[in-house]
Structure formats: C-alpha cells, structure tokens
Amino acid sequence: MSLEQEAPELISVGTQTLVDRAGSLGLIWRLTPATIDNVIGGVTATCDGDTESIGMFSLVPGLYVGARVMVQQVPPSGNYIVGYLDPGNSTFNFGGNISTQGTLITTAGAEAAVPSAAWDSEPSIRFPAHGVFKLHAAGGWIQTADQQLVAISVRKGSATTSGTFLWASRFQAAQNFAALTFDFHGYFVNRTSADVVSQLSLTISKVAGAAGNVSLSGSAAVSPCVLSVEQIGTLSSLPSLIGDLISIG
C-alpha cells in the first residue's frame, strides 16, 4: 500500500484516538457536578470523581461551603459555576417561625421572649458558613397606655432573652389602640468556617412610657406573627455589608 493510500487511514485512526482521549486531555467542554470547598478569598470546588480542589469562577450568587453546583469546564480558560445542582439553600429561603395563637407574650417592661409553645412552627435553621442573612419580622403588638415605646428584638436560640442579639426595631403609638402592627428587616452574618444550626427568638420589651403591659400577638384575622430568614450572599460577595454586622456564629 502506498503512502498516498495509507495517509487517510492513518489520519482517521489518529483523529478517532484524539476524540476518544479528548476528555482526559482537557480538550473539550464538559458540564460536571461539584461541591464547593471554599468561598473566602476565591472560590474552590471539587468536581465529582476528582480528589483535588480547584479554583472556579462563579456565575451565580450566594455560594456557601458544601453547596452542590454545576460546573462548565472550558479549556483552557477555566471552570465556571453556572448553577446549583441541589436547590437546597441555593433558593436562599430558609423559612422561620409563625403563629396565629393570639397574644404570645406580655411584659410590664423587661425583655420577654415568645415561648416555644406559642409558635405554630419554630424550626431549627442551618446558617451556612460565611453566609450573610436577611431576617423579616412582622406581626402585632399591643400597648395598654398611650405613647409606650417598645423594642422588638431577634435573638439566636429558642424562647430566650440571653441568646446572641441579632437585630431590633422600636415602635411607638401616640394613643392606646387595641391592635398595632410591626414590620421590619434586619441583617446578620455567620463569620465562622462552620455551619450554625439554631432556632430564632422574638422578644419584646418596654423601653419607655406610662405604666402598663405591652404584648406581642399573632392573629390570622389581623396579622400573623412571622419571623423568617433567608441567605442573601456571602462574606466575599457582600463586602459593603459585613463590617459592622453581628455574627450568629
């Protein structure tokens, strides 16, 4: 067989071999699942089937250690995180406490926490390492004298006034009403390298005003009492927020 006859066959064999080995040689794009290993000072992840953690460019927000993601490998430019494999915390909506049981807690002044039995639901929530979180508190409060000033606070833990303070807001009404409402947002972080699993407490105290009680309430007919939380990013993705925020961890 002449060289002219052998050449096409040799080229075909060589091309097929190259195609067969393209993946191992890093010559083709691949979409592969991976697990996030680090989100501080650069994102790293380990692709399924590999043992070595490698640098990634993320095209999605709010990554956290342990997140399951999809990675587009684009040789030779790099590896790009293009989405979440397991929705889990990637939706960022963790849920929280809710109650429609009427008056939940009453105090004449000192801070008092809603007891566990007063919540229709009081889940434990996992706060991923290095996460930044946004809480939302809404519901009803009652004053028994004019111009009482109340502080409504959120703390780490269940039914506690001594757990880590996370956020608070103050409310005041000029006249005594049968039902008032509160609605506020707050922010906190987990500065540690480990996930924090905890419930959250909602408390009320009377800061100033005439003698008499103040209360937290939740009513399906007026305003359910709700304490919810979601993840909005990470320490690396929200540098302008993290400096002064309180840490839950």
Buried (B, 14 or more C-beta within 10 A) or exposed (E): EEEEEEEEEEEEEEEEEEEEEEEEEEEEEBEBBBBBBBBEEEBBBBBEEEEEBBEBBBEBEBBBBBBBBBBBBEEEEEBBBBEBBEEBBBEBEBEBBBBBBBBBBBBEBEBBBBEEEBBEEBEEBBBBBBBBBBBBBBBBBBBBBBEBBBBBBBBBBBBBBEBBBBBBBBBBBEEBEEEBEBEBEBBBBBBEEEBBEBBBBBBBBBBEBEEBBBBBBBBEEBBBBBBBBBBBBBBBBBEEBBEEBBBBB
